[in-house]
């Protein structure tokens, strides 16, 4: 019988799932599992499953945006991108999970690709710890939260973001600590100026922070020399420009490449993961 471990928080709490396991079946299963564990309906952010670093970069930007949206309230972010192909084979059955706390938010993520690159850029990864999944599962079993059969099943699961991730989040939220492994900040790859997201208008969200832009003038990019116009409303009709977007955290906002009245992604032939500078 499945272990049931519901959390009833006395405080307002949000739960956001950011994942590339996002077809309708996978989404419904993850949302249902989270609902049974936390007694809260989660928000779900679908990341394109590209099986390369692009998916992790997009997830990384979404972590920043969700933290900003939460405005310091108590909550949980579960972020998963875990391909098992290419260089990721070194991890065996998927890249490890790790966790860190930022203000009142517990963030649990895989360490694949650029998943932690933007949180590190914003100074959010101090104290990040890798989770020893096998040892933590044993501890959870000894604590009566899962069965011995579930320990074996989760160890070999191809859907760890469903079988392990929400359960370990519940374990931590109740005040327990997982067994951890050494993790060094230099394990997180630096991110060059690139496009991490494209909104429904075709605006290109970049990894560049607004403070890096000049107040006026132009900037050379791989899409040409573009004017810097810090406010979207000031961009002339049909003009492609660099501006300060809505995404980011606190006073630090990401630069966007926009076409006023048009679709920058289509106009420039740009995709997530593309470099911004020539």
C-alpha positions as CSV (number, residue, x, y, z in Angstrom):
1,X,0.0,0.0,0.0
2,X,1.3,3.5,-0.9
3,X,2.5,5.6,2.0
4,X,0.4,8.7,2.6
5,X,2.1,11.7,4.0
6,X,-0.2,14.8,3.8
7,X,1.1,18.1,5.1
8,X,-1.4,20.7,6.4
9,X,0.4,23.9,6.7
10,X,-1.0,26.6,9.1
11,X,0.5,29.2,6.8
12,X,-0.3,30.2,3.2
13,X,1.8,28.0,0.9
14,X,2.4,27.8,-2.8
15,X,3.8,24.8,-4.7
16,X,5.2,25.2,-8.2
17,X,6.3,22.3,-10.4
18,X,8.8,23.2,-13.2
19,X,9.5,20.2,-15.4
20,X,10.2,18.8,-18.9
21,X,8.0,15.8,-18.0
22,X,5.0,17.7,-19.1
23,X,2.6,15.8,-21.3
24,X,-0.9,15.7,-20.1
25,X,-0.6,12.3,-18.4
26,X,2.7,13.2,-16.6
27,X,1.3,16.6,-15.6
28,X,-1.9,15.1,-14.1
29,X,0.1,12.5,-12.2
30,X,2.5,15.0,-10.7
31,X,-0.3,17.4,-9.8
32,X,-2.3,14.6,-8.2
33,X,0.7,13.3,-6.2
34,X,1.6,16.8,-5.0
35,X,-2.1,17.4,-4.0
36,X,-2.2,14.2,-1.9
37,X,1.1,15.0,-0.1
38,X,0.6,18.8,0.5
39,X,-3.1,19.3,0.4
40,X,-2.6,22.2,-2.1
41,X,-3.2,22.5,-5.8
42,X,0.2,23.2,-7.5
43,X,1.0,25.5,-10.3
44,X,2.6,23.8,-13.3
45,X,5.3,25.2,-15.6
46,X,5.9,23.1,-18.7
47,X,9.4,23.2,-20.1
48,X,10.1,21.9,-23.6
49,X,11.7,18.5,-23.4
50,X,14.7,19.1,-25.6
51,X,17.0,16.6,-24.0
52,X,19.9,19.1,-24.0
53,X,20.9,22.1,-21.9
54,X,18.2,24.3,-23.5
55,X,15.5,22.7,-21.3
56,X,17.6,23.2,-18.1
57,X,18.2,26.9,-19.1
58,X,14.5,27.5,-19.5
59,X,13.8,25.9,-16.2
60,X,16.5,27.9,-14.6
61,X,14.8,31.2,-15.7
62,X,11.5,30.0,-14.5
63,X,12.9,29.3,-11.0
64,X,13.9,33.0,-10.8
65,X,10.4,34.2,-12.0
66,X,8.5,32.0,-9.6
67,X,10.6,33.3,-6.6
68,X,9.8,36.8,-7.7
69,X,6.1,36.1,-8.1
70,X,6.0,34.6,-4.6
71,X,7.2,37.9,-3.0
72,X,8.8,36.1,-0.1
73,X,5.8,34.0,0.9
74,X,6.3,30.4,2.1
75,X,6.4,27.8,-0.6
76,X,8.1,25.0,-2.5
77,X,9.6,24.9,-6.0
78,X,10.2,21.5,-7.5
79,X,12.3,21.8,-10.7
80,X,13.2,18.8,-12.8
81,X,15.2,18.4,-16.0
82,X,17.0,15.0,-16.1
83,X,17.9,13.6,-19.4
84,X,19.7,10.2,-19.4
85,X,21.5,10.6,-22.7
86,X,24.8,12.0,-23.7
87,X,27.0,13.4,-20.9
88,X,24.1,12.8,-18.5
89,X,24.8,9.1,-18.6
90,X,27.5,9.7,-16.0
91,X,24.8,10.0,-13.4
92,X,23.3,6.6,-14.0
93,X,19.6,6.8,-13.4
94,X,19.3,10.5,-13.9
95,X,21.1,13.6,-12.5
96,X,21.0,14.0,-8.7
97,X,18.6,16.2,-6.9
98,X,19.7,18.9,-4.5
99,X,18.0,21.6,-2.4
100,X,18.5,25.1,-1.0
101,X,16.3,27.5,0.8
102,X,15.7,31.1,-0.3
103,X,13.8,33.2,2.1
104,X,10.8,31.1,2.9
105,X,10.9,28.9,-0.2
106,X,12.3,25.4,-0.4
107,X,13.8,24.8,-3.8
108,X,14.6,21.3,-4.9
109,X,16.1,20.8,-8.3
110,X,18.1,18.5,-10.5
111,X,21.6,19.6,-11.2
112,X,21.4,18.9,-14.9
113,X,22.9,21.4,-17.4
114,X,22.2,25.0,-16.6
115,X,19.5,24.3,-14.0
116,X,21.4,26.2,-11.3
117,X,23.2,28.7,-13.5
118,X,20.7,31.6,-13.1
119,X,20.0,31.0,-9.4
120,X,23.8,31.1,-8.9
121,X,23.9,34.3,-11.0
122,X,21.4,35.8,-8.6
123,X,23.4,34.6,-5.6
124,X,20.8,32.0,-4.5
125,X,22.9,28.8,-4.4
126,X,24.8,29.4,-1.2
127,X,24.0,26.4,0.9
128,X,22.9,24.2,-2.0
129,X,23.3,20.5,-1.0
130,X,23.1,17.4,-3.1
131,X,20.7,14.7,-1.9
132,X,21.9,11.1,-1.4
133,X,18.7,9.6,-2.8
134,X,19.4,6.0,-1.7
135,X,20.4,6.9,1.9
136,X,17.5,9.3,2.2
137,X,15.0,6.8,1.0
138,X,16.2,4.4,3.7
139,X,15.8,7.2,6.3
140,X,12.3,7.9,5.0
141,X,11.4,4.2,5.2
142,X,12.8,4.0,8.8
143,X,10.6,7.0,9.6
144,X,7.5,5.2,8.3
145,X,6.9,7.5,5.4
146,X,7.3,4.9,2.6
147,X,7.3,1.2,2.5
148,X,10.3,-1.1,1.8
149,X,8.8,-2.0,-1.6
150,X,8.6,1.7,-2.4
151,X,12.3,2.2,-1.6
152,X,13.2,-0.4,-4.3
153,X,10.7,1.0,-6.7
154,X,11.8,4.6,-6.4
155,X,15.5,3.7,-6.7
156,X,14.9,2.3,-10.1
157,X,12.1,4.6,-11.2
158,X,12.3,6.3,-14.7
159,X,10.0,9.0,-13.3
160,X,11.8,10.2,-10.2
161,X,10.2,13.6,-10.4
162,X,6.9,11.8,-9.7
163,X,8.1,9.0,-7.3
164,X,10.9,10.8,-5.3
165,X,10.8,14.6,-5.7
166,X,7.5,15.4,-4.1
167,X,8.1,12.8,-1.3
168,X,11.5,14.2,-0.4
169,X,10.0,17.7,-0.4
170,X,7.3,16.5,2.1
171,X,10.0,15.0,4.2
172,X,12.0,18.2,4.3
173,X,9.0,20.4,4.9
174,X,8.1,18.5,8.0
175,X,11.5,19.4,9.5
176,X,13.6,16.4,8.5
177,X,16.9,16.6,6.7
178,X,17.9,14.3,3.8
179,X,21.3,12.6,3.7
180,X,23.6,14.9,1.6
181,X,26.7,14.6,-0.5
182,X,29.5,17.1,-1.1
183,X,28.7,19.8,-3.7
184,X,31.0,22.6,-4.9
185,X,29.7,25.8,-6.5
186,X,32.2,25.3,-9.4
187,X,30.1,22.3,-10.5
188,X,27.6,24.9,-11.8
189,X,28.4,25.9,-15.4
190,X,28.5,29.6,-16.1
191,X,26.0,30.9,-18.5
192,X,26.9,33.1,-21.4
193,X,24.5,35.8,-22.7
194,X,21.7,33.7,-24.3
195,X,18.0,33.4,-24.7
196,X,16.4,31.4,-21.9
197,X,12.7,32.0,-22.7
198,X,10.3,33.2,-25.4
199,X,6.9,34.5,-24.3
200,X,3.6,34.1,-26.2
201,X,4.3,37.5,-28.0
202,X,7.6,36.3,-29.3
203,X,9.7,38.5,-27.0
204,X,13.1,37.0,-26.3
205,X,14.0,36.7,-22.6
206,X,17.8,36.8,-22.2
207,X,20.1,35.9,-19.4
208,X,21.5,39.5,-19.4
209,X,20.6,41.6,-16.4
210,X,19.2,45.1,-17.0
211,X,22.0,46.8,-15.0
212,X,24.4,45.6,-17.7
213,X,22.8,47.8,-20.3
214,X,23.8,51.3,-21.1
215,X,21.2,53.9,-20.4
216,X,21.0,54.8,-24.0
217,X,22.8,54.1,-27.3
218,X,23.2,50.7,-29.1
219,X,24.6,47.3,-28.4
220,X,26.1,44.8,-30.9
221,X,24.3,41.4,-30.9
222,X,24.2,38.4,-33.2
223,X,21.0,39.9,-34.5
224,X,22.7,43.1,-35.5
225,X,23.3,46.4,-33.8
226,X,20.2,47.1,-31.7
227,X,19.1,50.3,-29.9
228,X,18.8,50.2,-26.2
229,X,15.4,51.5,-25.2
230,X,14.9,50.6,-21.5
231,X,11.0,50.9,-21.5
232,X,8.9,48.8,-23.9
233,X,6.4,51.5,-24.4
234,X,9.1,53.8,-25.8
235,X,10.1,51.4,-28.5
236,X,8.9,52.7,-31.9
237,X,6.5,50.7,-34.0
238,X,8.2,47.9,-36.0
239,X,11.6,48.5,-34.2
240,X,13.7,45.7,-32.9
241,X,15.3,46.8,-29.6
242,X,16.8,45.7,-26.3
243,X,14.6,46.6,-23.4
244,X,14.1,45.8,-19.7
245,X,11.6,42.9,-19.4
246,X,9.2,41.9,-16.7
247,X,11.1,38.7,-15.7
248,X,13.7,38.7,-13.0
249,X,14.0,39.0,-9.2
250,X,13.5,42.1,-7.2
251,X,15.3,45.1,-8.8
252,X,17.3,42.8,-11.2
253,X,15.3,42.2,-14.4
254,X,16.3,40.3,-17.5
255,X,16.9,42.1,-20.8
256,X,14.5,41.2,-23.6
257,X,14.8,41.6,-27.3
258,X,11.5,42.8,-28.7
259,X,9.9,43.9,-32.0
260,X,7.3,46.5,-31.2
261,X,4.0,45.3,-32.6
262,X,5.7,42.1,-33.9
263,X,7.2,38.8,-33.0
264,X,10.9,38.9,-32.3
265,X,11.4,35.2,-32.3
266,X,9.8,34.9,-35.8
267,X,11.4,38.1,-37.2
268,X,14.9,37.1,-36.0
269,X,14.6,33.4,-36.4
270,X,15.6,33.0,-32.8
271,X,15.2,30.0,-30.5
272,X,15.7,29.2,-26.8
273,X,19.4,28.6,-26.1
274,X,20.6,30.9,-28.9
275,X,23.6,33.2,-28.1
276,X,22.8,36.9,-27.8
277,X,26.3,38.3,-28.5
278,X,28.2,37.9,-31.8
